Amino acid sequence: MTIDEWLDEHNQHYFSWLEDLRAMDSDAFFQPIAEGKWSPAAIVMHMAAWDHYTLDDRIPQIREGVMLEKFPDFQQFNEQSWKKADSGLSQNEIIDEARNERELLMETVRTMDQDKLKATFSIGDHSMTTTGYITGFAGHDRHHMKQIGGVN
């Protein structure tokens, strides 16, 4: 996937899916999708949290050849998302936060120069370009979109 495909087609689909979630029954939005699974609210908040992390913690550090710290502890990171989703925010507030975080990330990516987009860096043992890092989250998005439904 190119960065333009991520910016355009993928995120149009993501935003359309978020808008469809506004019509979901509120009780269903806050109930786990299956036993031992998260609620749609927690999943959407988790997606927003990764966008925020990428925007605030990863992108500012990326430059050619840099070795970044490994990802945060997934369990702890995910628990924060679950708690925030269960903190009394409304369904629309959660969806708005996810949309806003993605829009901020997209605007940052749109204004990046080509050198930064092409920069190769490492996270742990994995080497990648900025473009590969950002577009790689499309698979993460699709996984969670399918979990909740409304996506083929």
Biotite code that builds the C-alpha atoms (Angstrom):
import biotite.structure as struc

atoms = struc.array([
    struc.Atom([0.000, 0.000, 0.000], chain_id="A", res_id=1, res_name="MET", atom_name="CA", element="C"),
    struc.Atom([1.305, 3.448, -0.862], chain_id="A", res_id=2, res_name="THR", atom_name="CA", element="C"),
    struc.Atom([1.040, 6.386, 1.485], chain_id="A", res_id=3, res_name="ILE", atom_name="CA", element="C"),
    struc.Atom([-1.474, 7.987, -0.914], chain_id="A", res_id=4, res_name="ASP", atom_name="CA", element="C"),
    struc.Atom([-3.634, 4.849, -0.820], chain_id="A", res_id=5, res_name="GLU", atom_name="CA", element="C"),
    struc.Atom([-3.499, 4.914, 2.984], chain_id="A", res_id=6, res_name="TRP", atom_name="CA", element="C"),
    struc.Atom([-4.342, 8.611, 3.077], chain_id="A", res_id=7, res_name="LEU", atom_name="CA", element="C"),
    struc.Atom([-7.204, 8.314, 0.618], chain_id="A", res_id=8, res_name="ASP", atom_name="CA", element="C"),
    struc.Atom([-8.910, 4.964, 0.061], chain_id="A", res_id=9, res_name="GLU", atom_name="CA", element="C"),
    struc.Atom([-8.062, 3.262, 3.333], chain_id="A", res_id=10, res_name="HIS", atom_name="CA", element="C"),
    struc.Atom([-8.986, 6.161, 5.567], chain_id="A", res_id=11, res_name="ASN", atom_name="CA", element="C"),
    struc.Atom([-12.157, 6.989, 3.614], chain_id="A", res_id=12, res_name="GLN", atom_name="CA", element="C"),
    struc.Atom([-13.207, 3.425, 4.370], chain_id="A", res_id=13, res_name="HIS", atom_name="CA", element="C"),
    struc.Atom([-12.152, 3.787, 8.009], chain_id="A", res_id=14, res_name="TYR", atom_name="CA", element="C"),
    struc.Atom([-14.115, 7.022, 8.440], chain_id="A", res_id=15, res_name="PHE", atom_name="CA", element="C"),
    struc.Atom([-17.176, 5.514, 6.766], chain_id="A", res_id=16, res_name="SER", atom_name="CA", element="C"),
    struc.Atom([-16.962, 2.553, 9.148], chain_id="A", res_id=17, res_name="TRP", atom_name="CA", element="C"),
    struc.Atom([-16.676, 4.881, 12.156], chain_id="A", res_id=18, res_name="LEU", atom_name="CA", element="C"),
    struc.Atom([-19.753, 6.778, 10.989], chain_id="A", res_id=19, res_name="GLU", atom_name="CA", element="C"),
    struc.Atom([-21.654, 3.488, 10.638], chain_id="A", res_id=20, res_name="ASP", atom_name="CA", element="C"),
    struc.Atom([-20.819, 2.739, 14.281], chain_id="A", res_id=21, res_name="LEU", atom_name="CA", element="C"),
    struc.Atom([-22.838, 5.781, 15.344], chain_id="A", res_id=22, res_name="ARG", atom_name="CA", element="C"),
    struc.Atom([-25.967, 3.826, 14.384], chain_id="A", res_id=23, res_name="ALA", atom_name="CA", element="C"),
    struc.Atom([-24.996, 0.809, 16.504], chain_id="A", res_id=24, res_name="MET", atom_name="CA", element="C"),
    struc.Atom([-27.194, 0.221, 19.514], chain_id="A", res_id=25, res_name="ASP", atom_name="CA", element="C"),
    struc.Atom([-25.505, 1.914, 22.468], chain_id="A", res_id=26, res_name="SER", atom_name="CA", element="C"),
    struc.Atom([-25.812, -1.149, 24.698], chain_id="A", res_id=27, res_name="ASP", atom_name="CA", element="C"),
    struc.Atom([-24.115, -3.281, 22.021], chain_id="A", res_id=28, res_name="ALA", atom_name="CA", element="C"),
    struc.Atom([-21.385, -0.652, 21.564], chain_id="A", res_id=29, res_name="PHE", atom_name="CA", element="C"),
    struc.Atom([-20.369, -0.965, 25.207], chain_id="A", res_id=30, res_name="PHE", atom_name="CA", element="C"),
    struc.Atom([-20.750, -4.769, 25.529], chain_id="A", res_id=31, res_name="GLN", atom_name="CA", element="C"),
    struc.Atom([-17.979, -7.260, 24.673], chain_id="A", res_id=32, res_name="PRO", atom_name="CA", element="C"),
    struc.Atom([-18.245, -8.618, 21.126], chain_id="A", res_id=33, res_name="ILE", atom_name="CA", element="C"),
    struc.Atom([-17.806, -12.140, 22.541], chain_id="A", res_id=34, res_name="ALA", atom_name="CA", element="C"),
    struc.Atom([-16.854, -13.737, 25.829], chain_id="A", res_id=35, res_name="GLU", atom_name="CA", element="C"),
    struc.Atom([-13.333, -12.696, 26.763], chain_id="A", res_id=36, res_name="GLY", atom_name="CA", element="C"),
    struc.Atom([-13.257, -10.002, 24.058], chain_id="A", res_id=37, res_name="LYS", atom_name="CA", element="C"),
    struc.Atom([-13.468, -6.241, 24.207], chain_id="A", res_id=38, res_name="TRP", atom_name="CA", element="C"),
    struc.Atom([-16.446, -4.052, 23.446], chain_id="A", res_id=39, res_name="SER", atom_name="CA", element="C"),
    struc.Atom([-16.616, -2.065, 20.206], chain_id="A", res_id=40, res_name="PRO", atom_name="CA", element="C"),
    struc.Atom([-16.077, 1.034, 22.380], chain_id="A", res_id=41, res_name="ALA", atom_name="CA", element="C"),
    struc.Atom([-12.804, -0.359, 23.735], chain_id="A", res_id=42, res_name="ALA", atom_name="CA", element="C"),
    struc.Atom([-11.663, -1.496, 20.294], chain_id="A", res_id=43, res_name="ILE", atom_name="CA", element="C"),
    struc.Atom([-12.308, 1.940, 18.768], chain_id="A", res_id=44, res_name="VAL", atom_name="CA", element="C"),
    struc.Atom([-10.525, 3.639, 21.679], chain_id="A", res_id=45, res_name="MET", atom_name="CA", element="C"),
    struc.Atom([-7.599, 1.228, 21.225], chain_id="A", res_id=46, res_name="HIS", atom_name="CA", element="C"),
    struc.Atom([-7.345, 2.212, 17.553], chain_id="A", res_id=47, res_name="MET", atom_name="CA", element="C"),
    struc.Atom([-7.419, 5.902, 18.516], chain_id="A", res_id=48, res_name="ALA", atom_name="CA", element="C"),
    struc.Atom([-4.717, 5.308, 21.133], chain_id="A", res_id=49, res_name="ALA", atom_name="CA", element="C"),
    struc.Atom([-2.367, 3.781, 18.542], chain_id="A", res_id=50, res_name="TRP", atom_name="CA", element="C"),
    struc.Atom([-2.894, 6.754, 16.251], chain_id="A", res_id=51, res_name="ASP", atom_name="CA", element="C"),
    struc.Atom([-2.106, 9.087, 19.146], chain_id="A", res_id=52, res_name="HIS", atom_name="CA", element="C"),
    struc.Atom([0.995, 7.084, 20.094], chain_id="A", res_id=53, res_name="TYR", atom_name="CA", element="C"),
    struc.Atom([2.235, 7.103, 16.491], chain_id="A", res_id=54, res_name="THR", atom_name="CA", element="C"),
    struc.Atom([1.668, 10.834, 16.190], chain_id="A", res_id=55, res_name="LEU", atom_name="CA", element="C"),
    struc.Atom([3.110, 11.908, 19.531], chain_id="A", res_id=56, res_name="ASP", atom_name="CA", element="C"),
    struc.Atom([5.750, 9.289, 20.320], chain_id="A", res_id=57, res_name="ASP", atom_name="CA", element="C"),
    struc.Atom([6.958, 7.726, 17.073], chain_id="A", res_id=58, res_name="ARG", atom_name="CA", element="C"),
    struc.Atom([6.844, 10.266, 14.272], chain_id="A", res_id=59, res_name="ILE", atom_name="CA", element="C"),
    struc.Atom([8.827, 12.949, 16.144], chain_id="A", res_id=60, res_name="PRO", atom_name="CA", element="C"),
    struc.Atom([11.684, 10.461, 16.702], chain_id="A", res_id=61, res_name="GLN", atom_name="CA", element="C"),
    struc.Atom([11.843, 8.985, 13.207], chain_id="A", res_id=62, res_name="ILE", atom_name="CA", element="C"),
    struc.Atom([14.878, 9.810, 11.128], chain_id="A", res_id=63, res_name="ARG", atom_name="CA", element="C"),
    struc.Atom([17.184, 7.830, 8.875], chain_id="A", res_id=64, res_name="GLU", atom_name="CA", element="C"),
    struc.Atom([19.006, 5.061, 10.734], chain_id="A", res_id=65, res_name="GLY", atom_name="CA", element="C"),
    struc.Atom([17.541, 5.689, 14.176], chain_id="A", res_id=66, res_name="VAL", atom_name="CA", element="C"),
    struc.Atom([16.874, 2.745, 16.499], chain_id="A", res_id=67, res_name="MET", atom_name="CA", element="C"),
    struc.Atom([13.662, 3.342, 18.418], chain_id="A", res_id=68, res_name="LEU", atom_name="CA", element="C"),
    struc.Atom([12.557, 1.682, 21.624], chain_id="A", res_id=69, res_name="GLU", atom_name="CA", element="C"),
    struc.Atom([10.365, -1.386, 21.319], chain_id="A", res_id=70, res_name="LYS", atom_name="CA", element="C"),
    struc.Atom([6.628, -0.918, 21.446], chain_id="A", res_id=71, res_name="PHE", atom_name="CA", element="C"),
    struc.Atom([5.127, -0.201, 24.843], chain_id="A", res_id=72, res_name="PRO", atom_name="CA", element="C"),
    struc.Atom([3.863, -3.068, 26.968], chain_id="A", res_id=73, res_name="ASP", atom_name="CA", element="C"),
    struc.Atom([0.806, -4.127, 24.957], chain_id="A", res_id=74, res_name="PHE", atom_name="CA", element="C"),
    struc.Atom([-1.198, -5.325, 27.952], chain_id="A", res_id=75, res_name="GLN", atom_name="CA", element="C"),
    struc.Atom([-0.732, -2.078, 29.858], chain_id="A", res_id=76, res_name="GLN", atom_name="CA", element="C"),
    struc.Atom([-1.297, 0.065, 26.740], chain_id="A", res_id=77, res_name="PHE", atom_name="CA", element="C"),
    struc.Atom([-4.473, -1.825, 25.884], chain_id="A", res_id=78, res_name="ASN", atom_name="CA", element="C"),
    struc.Atom([-5.786, -1.665, 29.445], chain_id="A", res_id=79, res_name="GLU", atom_name="CA", element="C"),
    struc.Atom([-5.531, 2.130, 29.321], chain_id="A", res_id=80, res_name="GLN", atom_name="CA", element="C"),
    struc.Atom([-7.694, 2.112, 26.190], chain_id="A", res_id=81, res_name="SER", atom_name="CA", element="C"),
    struc.Atom([-10.248, -0.164, 27.799], chain_id="A", res_id=82, res_name="TRP", atom_name="CA", element="C"),
    struc.Atom([-10.429, 2.012, 30.914], chain_id="A", res_id=83, res_name="LYS", atom_name="CA", element="C"),
    struc.Atom([-10.848, 5.171, 28.858], chain_id="A", res_id=84, res_name="LYS", atom_name="CA", element="C"),
    struc.Atom([-13.651, 3.567, 26.819], chain_id="A", res_id=85, res_name="ALA", atom_name="CA", element="C"),
    struc.Atom([-15.348, 2.590, 30.077], chain_id="A", res_id=86, res_name="ASP", atom_name="CA", element="C"),
    struc.Atom([-14.836, 5.991, 31.761], chain_id="A", res_id=87, res_name="SER", atom_name="CA", element="C"),
    struc.Atom([-18.239, 7.441, 30.975], chain_id="A", res_id=88, res_name="GLY", atom_name="CA", element="C"),
    struc.Atom([-17.515, 8.787, 27.503], chain_id="A", res_id=89, res_name="LEU", atom_name="CA", element="C"),
    struc.Atom([-20.470, 8.537, 25.142], chain_id="A", res_id=90, res_name="SER", atom_name="CA", element="C"),
    struc.Atom([-20.522, 6.469, 21.987], chain_id="A", res_id=91, res_name="GLN", atom_name="CA", element="C"),
    struc.Atom([-20.234, 9.625, 19.878], chain_id="A", res_id=92, res_name="ASN", atom_name="CA", element="C"),
    struc.Atom([-17.370, 10.983, 21.987], chain_id="A", res_id=93, res_name="GLU", atom_name="CA", element="C"),
    struc.Atom([-15.393, 7.770, 21.479], chain_id="A", res_id=94, res_name="ILE", atom_name="CA", element="C"),
    struc.Atom([-16.038, 7.769, 17.734], chain_id="A", res_id=95, res_name="ILE", atom_name="CA", element="C"),
    struc.Atom([-15.177, 11.479, 17.529], chain_id="A", res_id=96, res_name="ASP", atom_name="CA", element="C"),
    struc.Atom([-11.909, 10.892, 19.363], chain_id="A", res_id=97, res_name="GLU", atom_name="CA", element="C"),
    struc.Atom([-10.955, 8.082, 16.959], chain_id="A", res_id=98, res_name="ALA", atom_name="CA", element="C"),
    struc.Atom([-11.790, 10.250, 13.968], chain_id="A", res_id=99, res_name="ARG", atom_name="CA", element="C"),
    struc.Atom([-9.912, 13.259, 15.351], chain_id="A", res_id=100, res_name="ASN", atom_name="CA", element="C"),
    struc.Atom([-6.788, 11.246, 16.170], chain_id="A", res_id=101, res_name="GLU", atom_name="CA", element="C"),
    struc.Atom([-6.729, 9.783, 12.657], chain_id="A", res_id=102, res_name="ARG", atom_name="CA", element="C"),
    struc.Atom([-7.281, 13.191, 11.062], chain_id="A", res_id=103, res_name="GLU", atom_name="CA", element="C"),
    struc.Atom([-4.351, 14.608, 13.047], chain_id="A", res_id=104, res_name="LEU", atom_name="CA", element="C"),
    struc.Atom([-2.162, 11.687, 12.002], chain_id="A", res_id=105, res_name="LEU", atom_name="CA", element="C"),
    struc.Atom([-3.199, 12.068, 8.369], chain_id="A", res_id=106, res_name="MET", atom_name="CA", element="C"),
    struc.Atom([-2.448, 15.799, 8.377], chain_id="A", res_id=107, res_name="GLU", atom_name="CA", element="C"),
    struc.Atom([1.008, 15.140, 9.835], chain_id="A", res_id=108, res_name="THR", atom_name="CA", element="C"),
    struc.Atom([1.701, 12.484, 7.207], chain_id="A", res_id=109, res_name="VAL", atom_name="CA", element="C"),
    struc.Atom([0.450, 14.753, 4.394], chain_id="A", res_id=110, res_name="ARG", atom_name="CA", element="C"),
    struc.Atom([2.921, 17.455, 5.396], chain_id="A", res_id=111, res_name="THR", atom_name="CA", element="C"),
    struc.Atom([5.939, 15.155, 5.814], chain_id="A", res_id=112, res_name="MET", atom_name="CA", element="C"),
    struc.Atom([8.738, 15.629, 3.343], chain_id="A", res_id=113, res_name="ASP", atom_name="CA", element="C"),
    struc.Atom([9.760, 12.708, 1.144], chain_id="A", res_id=114, res_name="GLN", atom_name="CA", element="C"),
    struc.Atom([13.028, 12.160, 3.042], chain_id="A", res_id=115, res_name="ASP", atom_name="CA", element="C"),
    struc.Atom([11.121, 11.516, 6.278], chain_id="A", res_id=116, res_name="LYS", atom_name="CA", element="C"),
    struc.Atom([8.594, 9.256, 4.518], chain_id="A", res_id=117, res_name="LEU", atom_name="CA", element="C"),
    struc.Atom([11.441, 7.225, 3.006], chain_id="A", res_id=118, res_name="LYS", atom_name="CA", element="C"),
    struc.Atom([13.579, 7.156, 6.163], chain_id="A", res_id=119, res_name="ALA", atom_name="CA", element="C"),
    struc.Atom([14.563, 3.648, 7.267], chain_id="A", res_id=120, res_name="THR", atom_name="CA", element="C"),
    struc.Atom([14.628, 3.059, 11.008], chain_id="A", res_id=121, res_name="PHE", atom_name="CA", element="C"),
    struc.Atom([14.407, 0.159, 13.443], chain_id="A", res_id=122, res_name="SER", atom_name="CA", element="C"),
    struc.Atom([12.100, -0.843, 16.261], chain_id="A", res_id=123, res_name="ILE", atom_name="CA", element="C"),
    struc.Atom([13.740, -3.678, 18.114], chain_id="A", res_id=124, res_name="GLY", atom_name="CA", element="C"),
    struc.Atom([14.877, -6.185, 15.473], chain_id="A", res_id=125, res_name="ASP", atom_name="CA", element="C"),
    struc.Atom([12.534, -4.857, 12.796], chain_id="A", res_id=126, res_name="HIS", atom_name="CA", element="C"),
    struc.Atom([13.696, -2.408, 10.140], chain_id="A", res_id=127, res_name="SER", atom_name="CA", element="C"),
    struc.Atom([11.123, -0.369, 8.201], chain_id="A", res_id=128, res_name="MET", atom_name="CA", element="C"),
    struc.Atom([10.477, 2.879, 6.413], chain_id="A", res_id=129, res_name="THR", atom_name="CA", element="C"),
    struc.Atom([8.173, 5.552, 7.762], chain_id="A", res_id=130, res_name="THR", atom_name="CA", element="C"),
    struc.Atom([5.741, 4.794, 4.938], chain_id="A", res_id=131, res_name="THR", atom_name="CA", element="C"),
    struc.Atom([5.821, 1.077, 5.767], chain_id="A", res_id=132, res_name="GLY", atom_name="CA", element="C"),
    struc.Atom([5.253, 1.776, 9.448], chain_id="A", res_id=133, res_name="TYR", atom_name="CA", element="C"),
    struc.Atom([2.236, 3.988, 8.811], chain_id="A", res_id=134, res_name="ILE", atom_name="CA", element="C"),
    struc.Atom([0.617, 1.912, 6.074], chain_id="A", res_id=135, res_name="THR", atom_name="CA", element="C"),
    struc.Atom([1.228, -1.236, 8.124], chain_id="A", res_id=136, res_name="GLY", atom_name="CA", element="C"),
    struc.Atom([-1.454, -0.107, 10.523], chain_id="A", res_id=137, res_name="PHE", atom_name="CA", element="C"),
    struc.Atom([-4.046, -0.605, 7.765], chain_id="A", res_id=138, res_name="ALA", atom_name="CA", element="C"),
    struc.Atom([-3.956, -4.321, 8.555], chain_id="A", res_id=139, res_name="GLY", atom_name="CA", element="C"),
    struc.Atom([-4.465, -3.540, 12.233], chain_id="A", res_id=140, res_name="HIS", atom_name="CA", element="C"),
    struc.Atom([-7.442, -1.361, 11.310], chain_id="A", res_id=141, res_name="ASP", atom_name="CA", element="C"),
    struc.Atom([-8.987, -4.023, 9.063], chain_id="A", res_id=142, res_name="ARG", atom_name="CA", element="C"),
    struc.Atom([-8.576, -6.682, 11.757], chain_id="A", res_id=143, res_name="HIS", atom_name="CA", element="C"),
    struc.Atom([-10.519, -4.646, 14.299], chain_id="A", res_id=144, res_name="HIS", atom_name="CA", element="C"),
    struc.Atom([-13.078, -3.431, 11.774], chain_id="A", res_id=145, res_name="MET", atom_name="CA", element="C"),
    struc.Atom([-13.878, -7.053, 10.916], chain_id="A", res_id=146, res_name="LYS", atom_name="CA", element="C"),
    struc.Atom([-14.090, -7.947, 14.613], chain_id="A", res_id=147, res_name="GLN", atom_name="CA", element="C"),
    struc.Atom([-16.847, -5.412, 15.149], chain_id="A", res_id=148, res_name="ILE", atom_name="CA", element="C"),
    struc.Atom([-18.538, -6.003, 11.818], chain_id="A", res_id=149, res_name="GLY", atom_name="CA", element="C"),
    struc.Atom([-19.748, -4.091, 8.845], chain_id="A", res_id=150, res_name="GLY", atom_name="CA", element="C"),
    struc.Atom([-16.588, -4.829, 6.861], chain_id="A", res_id=151, res_name="VAL", atom_name="CA", element="C"),
    struc.Atom([-15.979, -7.526, 4.268], chain_id="A", res_id=152, res_name="ASN", atom_name="CA", element="C"),
])
